[in-house]
Amino acid sequence: MEYEVVCNQIRDDITTLLLELRPPTTGATYAAACATRNVAAALHHASGVPDDPRWTAALTSLQAFLEYCEDSPKTRDSIAHLELRGFIAENADLAAPHLEHALAS
């Protein structure tokens, strides 16, 4: 049940950011859909298995979506953006080194 609550909150945060993007481009929409799908897969099927590749997919796709939000002050400074950044930071050790490189840039 706990994972479902986290999944729902992440999905809501992604939706909030996507709706705040002006205009929401097809790239941002696609990235949001990928992040939502990959995070759900990781939380539902790889919880407790830190080396499962679904975690890398989830965190890298979430990072890719957040990059679309960086140009807009409204989304960059929102609570939803901060919560998603926090989720990535808390779970960065589950991802492959290329996520750490993306976070550093």
Helices and strands as residue ranges (DSSP letters): H 2-20, H 26-45, H 53-69, H 73-76, H 79-91, G 92-94, H 97-104
